[in-house]
């Protein structure tokens, strides 16, 4: 029993020391790098410590490497921190005035920093920056500039082919399908986008390609993306049992090629 208590206390102390060490490291990072402007982030507040720490460390990386992707990631981290601050501002405390003032100032600073990042992203022609400004912030100018890149090497990545497909979703089913398939062809095993499978299942269903729709729904299910249960899909499509078996086997083969980063259009069976 004593030994168990000692082990438990040791683990607890180790965990706590890890937390304290992380705090000290972040404090030191802020002290050594004034450009991080940590004082604008209400660092003395116990609330929102985790999103604030993630933001500070990513900002450190973004300053060293201000790519569109890093700017977008910082925007997302700021959004998470801002959301946490909004919730924290509702918490009542003994010294309400001081805490609320600090959180309010940090909230305003976060909003201002997000606006600065948006301005910075607007200076890039990179497709990921344009897509972000269009899809997240509704910029018509960014959408126009993004669509002008269609057919160029700039959009010849799995992420950008999927992004382009989202534009055609309600406009051209066949083009949406072709772009989604191309996205899978460009996908490597380390960056599989599960949304592609859901979109393929939906698009082929709209095209009345029932076997394809079931196939992609099964691929989605096998990647842990819940579209519908097998029973629900059986009721929806009404195939013979032998066909269900074949489609499931085909879905397993396609899943394997995607996981291996070796998917090509010709891997899709004809039905």
C-alpha positions as CSV (number, residue, x, y, z in Angstrom):
1,X,0.0,0.0,0.0
2,X,2.8,2.4,1.0
3,X,4.7,1.6,-2.3
4,X,1.5,2.4,-4.2
5,X,1.2,5.8,-2.5
6,X,4.8,6.6,-3.2
7,X,4.5,5.7,-6.9
8,X,1.2,7.8,-7.1
9,X,2.9,10.8,-5.4
10,X,5.9,10.4,-7.7
11,X,3.8,10.5,-10.8
12,X,1.8,13.4,-9.5
13,X,4.9,15.4,-8.7
14,X,6.4,14.5,-12.1
15,X,3.2,15.7,-13.8
16,X,3.1,18.9,-11.8
17,X,6.7,19.7,-12.3
18,X,6.1,19.2,-16.1
19,X,3.3,21.8,-15.9
20,X,5.5,24.2,-13.9
21,X,8.4,23.7,-16.2
22,X,6.2,24.4,-19.3
23,X,5.0,27.6,-17.6
24,X,8.6,28.6,-16.8
25,X,9.7,27.9,-20.4
26,X,6.9,30.0,-21.8
27,X,7.6,32.8,-19.4
28,X,11.3,32.7,-20.4
29,X,10.3,32.6,-24.1
30,X,8.3,35.8,-23.6
31,X,11.1,37.4,-21.6
32,X,13.6,36.6,-24.3
33,X,11.4,37.6,-27.2
34,X,9.7,41.0,-26.8
35,X,8.3,40.8,-30.4
36,X,5.9,38.1,-29.1
37,X,4.1,40.9,-27.2
38,X,3.0,38.4,-24.5
39,X,2.0,41.3,-22.3
40,X,-1.0,41.8,-24.6
41,X,-2.2,38.2,-23.8
42,X,-3.1,38.6,-20.1
43,X,-0.4,36.1,-19.1
44,X,-1.0,36.4,-15.4
45,X,-4.5,35.0,-15.7
46,X,-5.0,31.3,-14.8
47,X,-7.9,31.1,-17.3
48,X,-7.2,30.2,-20.9
49,X,-3.6,29.1,-20.1
50,X,-3.5,26.3,-22.6
51,X,-4.8,28.1,-25.7
52,X,-2.6,31.1,-24.7
53,X,0.5,28.9,-24.4
54,X,-0.2,27.2,-27.8
55,X,-0.6,30.7,-29.3
56,X,2.6,32.0,-27.9
57,X,4.7,29.1,-29.1
58,X,3.2,29.1,-32.5
59,X,3.7,32.9,-32.8
60,X,7.3,32.3,-32.1
61,X,7.5,29.9,-35.0
62,X,5.4,32.2,-37.3
63,X,7.7,35.2,-36.7
64,X,10.7,33.1,-37.8
65,X,8.7,31.7,-40.8
66,X,5.8,33.9,-41.8
67,X,4.3,31.6,-44.4
68,X,0.5,31.8,-45.3
69,X,0.0,28.5,-43.5
70,X,1.6,29.7,-40.3
71,X,-0.4,33.0,-40.5
72,X,-3.6,30.9,-40.9
73,X,-2.7,28.7,-38.0
74,X,-2.1,31.7,-35.8
75,X,-5.4,33.1,-36.8
76,X,-7.1,29.9,-35.8
77,X,-5.2,29.8,-32.5
78,X,-6.2,33.4,-31.8
79,X,-9.8,32.5,-32.5
80,X,-9.6,29.6,-29.9
81,X,-8.0,32.0,-27.4
82,X,-10.6,34.7,-28.1
83,X,-13.4,32.1,-27.6
84,X,-11.9,31.0,-24.3
85,X,-11.6,34.6,-23.1
86,X,-15.3,35.3,-24.0
87,X,-16.3,32.3,-21.8
88,X,-13.8,33.3,-19.0
89,X,-15.2,36.8,-18.9
90,X,-18.5,35.3,-17.6
91,X,-16.7,33.8,-14.6
92,X,-17.3,35.7,-11.3
93,X,-14.3,36.3,-9.1
94,X,-13.5,38.0,-5.8
95,X,-11.5,40.8,-7.5
96,X,-13.8,41.1,-10.4
97,X,-12.8,44.5,-11.7
98,X,-9.1,43.8,-12.2
99,X,-9.7,40.3,-13.7
100,X,-12.5,41.6,-16.1
101,X,-10.4,44.5,-17.2
102,X,-7.4,42.2,-18.0
103,X,-9.6,39.7,-19.9
104,X,-11.4,42.5,-21.8
105,X,-8.1,44.0,-22.9
106,X,-6.8,40.6,-24.0
107,X,-10.0,40.0,-25.9
108,X,-9.7,43.3,-27.7
109,X,-6.0,42.7,-28.4
110,X,-6.8,39.2,-29.8
111,X,-9.4,40.7,-32.2
112,X,-6.9,43.4,-33.3
113,X,-4.2,40.8,-33.9
114,X,-6.7,38.7,-36.0
115,X,-7.4,41.7,-38.2
116,X,-3.6,42.3,-38.6
117,X,-3.2,38.7,-39.7
118,X,-6.1,39.1,-42.2
119,X,-4.3,42.2,-43.7
120,X,-1.1,40.2,-43.9
121,X,-2.7,37.3,-45.6
122,X,-4.3,39.6,-48.2
123,X,-0.8,40.5,-49.5
124,X,-0.2,36.9,-50.6
125,X,-1.1,35.3,-53.9
126,X,-0.7,31.8,-52.4
127,X,-3.9,29.7,-53.0
128,X,-4.2,28.7,-49.3
129,X,-4.3,32.3,-48.3
130,X,-6.9,33.2,-50.9
131,X,-9.0,30.2,-50.0
132,X,-8.9,31.1,-46.4
133,X,-9.9,34.7,-47.0
134,X,-12.8,33.5,-49.3
135,X,-14.1,30.5,-47.4
136,X,-13.7,31.8,-43.8
137,X,-14.1,35.5,-44.2
138,X,-16.3,35.7,-47.4
139,X,-13.9,37.8,-49.5
140,X,-15.2,38.0,-53.1
141,X,-11.9,39.4,-54.3
142,X,-10.0,36.4,-52.8
143,X,-12.5,34.0,-54.4
144,X,-12.0,35.6,-57.8
145,X,-8.3,35.4,-57.4
146,X,-8.4,31.8,-56.2
147,X,-10.6,30.7,-59.1
148,X,-8.3,32.4,-61.6
149,X,-5.7,29.8,-60.5
150,X,-7.8,26.9,-61.7
151,X,-5.9,24.7,-64.1
152,X,-2.5,26.0,-62.9
153,X,0.2,24.1,-60.9
154,X,-0.6,26.3,-57.9
155,X,-3.8,24.3,-57.3
156,X,-2.3,20.9,-58.0
157,X,-2.3,19.7,-54.4
158,X,-4.7,17.5,-52.5
159,X,-5.8,20.4,-50.3
160,X,-6.4,22.8,-53.1
161,X,-8.2,20.3,-55.4
162,X,-10.6,19.7,-52.5
163,X,-10.9,23.5,-51.9
164,X,-11.8,24.0,-55.6
165,X,-14.3,21.2,-55.4
166,X,-16.2,23.0,-52.7
167,X,-16.9,25.8,-55.1
168,X,-18.4,23.5,-57.7
169,X,-20.4,21.4,-55.2
170,X,-23.7,23.1,-56.0
171,X,-22.8,24.0,-59.6
172,X,-21.4,21.0,-61.4
173,X,-21.6,17.5,-60.0
174,X,-19.3,15.9,-62.5
175,X,-16.6,18.5,-62.1
176,X,-17.0,18.2,-58.3
177,X,-16.5,14.5,-58.6
178,X,-13.4,14.8,-60.8
179,X,-11.8,17.3,-58.5
180,X,-12.4,15.1,-55.4
181,X,-10.9,12.1,-57.2
182,X,-7.9,14.2,-58.2
183,X,-7.6,15.3,-54.6
184,X,-7.3,11.6,-53.5
185,X,-4.8,10.9,-56.2
186,X,-2.6,13.7,-54.8
187,X,-3.1,12.6,-51.2
188,X,-0.3,11.0,-49.2
189,X,-0.7,8.7,-46.2
190,X,0.2,11.5,-43.8
191,X,-2.5,13.9,-44.8
192,X,-5.7,12.1,-45.5
193,X,-8.8,14.4,-45.6
194,X,-11.8,12.4,-44.5
195,X,-14.1,15.2,-45.8
196,X,-13.3,14.0,-49.3
197,X,-15.1,10.6,-48.7
198,X,-18.2,12.3,-47.4
199,X,-18.3,14.7,-50.4
200,X,-17.8,11.8,-52.8
201,X,-20.6,9.8,-51.2
202,X,-22.9,12.8,-51.4
203,X,-21.9,13.8,-54.9
204,X,-22.3,10.4,-56.5
205,X,-25.7,10.0,-54.7
206,X,-26.8,13.2,-56.3
207,X,-25.6,11.9,-59.7
208,X,-27.7,8.8,-59.1
209,X,-24.7,6.6,-59.2
210,X,-25.9,4.3,-56.4
211,X,-23.1,1.8,-56.4
212,X,-20.5,4.6,-56.2
213,X,-22.4,6.3,-53.5
214,X,-22.5,3.2,-51.4
215,X,-18.9,2.5,-52.1
216,X,-17.7,5.9,-50.9
217,X,-20.0,5.8,-47.9
218,X,-18.4,2.5,-46.9
219,X,-14.9,4.0,-47.5
220,X,-15.9,6.9,-45.2
221,X,-17.1,4.4,-42.6
222,X,-13.9,2.5,-42.7
223,X,-12.0,5.7,-42.1
224,X,-14.1,6.3,-39.0
225,X,-16.4,9.0,-40.7
226,X,-20.0,8.2,-39.7
227,X,-22.2,8.8,-42.7
228,X,-24.7,6.1,-42.0
229,X,-24.8,2.5,-40.7
230,X,-24.6,-0.4,-43.1
231,X,-28.2,-1.3,-42.2
232,X,-29.3,2.3,-43.1
233,X,-27.4,2.1,-46.4
234,X,-28.9,-1.2,-47.2
235,X,-32.4,0.2,-46.7
236,X,-31.5,3.2,-48.8
237,X,-30.1,1.4,-51.8
238,X,-31.8,-2.0,-51.8
239,X,-29.1,-4.0,-53.6
240,X,-28.8,-7.8,-53.6
241,X,-26.7,-9.2,-50.8
242,X,-24.0,-10.3,-53.2
243,X,-23.6,-6.8,-54.5
244,X,-23.2,-5.4,-50.9
245,X,-20.5,-7.9,-50.3
246,X,-18.6,-7.0,-53.5
247,X,-18.9,-3.2,-52.8
248,X,-17.6,-3.7,-49.3
249,X,-14.6,-5.6,-50.6
250,X,-14.0,-2.9,-53.2
251,X,-14.2,-0.2,-50.4
252,X,-11.6,-2.1,-48.4
253,X,-9.2,-2.2,-51.4
254,X,-9.6,1.5,-52.1
255,X,-9.0,2.3,-48.4
256,X,-5.8,0.3,-48.5
257,X,-4.5,2.2,-51.6
258,X,-5.4,5.6,-50.1
259,X,-3.5,4.7,-46.9
260,X,-0.5,3.7,-49.0
261,X,-0.6,7.0,-50.9
262,X,-1.1,5.0,-54.1
263,X,-4.7,5.8,-55.1
264,X,-5.4,6.4,-58.8
265,X,-8.7,6.8,-60.6
266,X,-8.3,3.5,-62.3
267,X,-8.7,1.7,-58.9
268,X,-12.4,2.6,-58.9
269,X,-14.4,-0.4,-60.3
270,X,-17.0,0.1,-63.0
271,X,-20.5,-0.9,-62.0
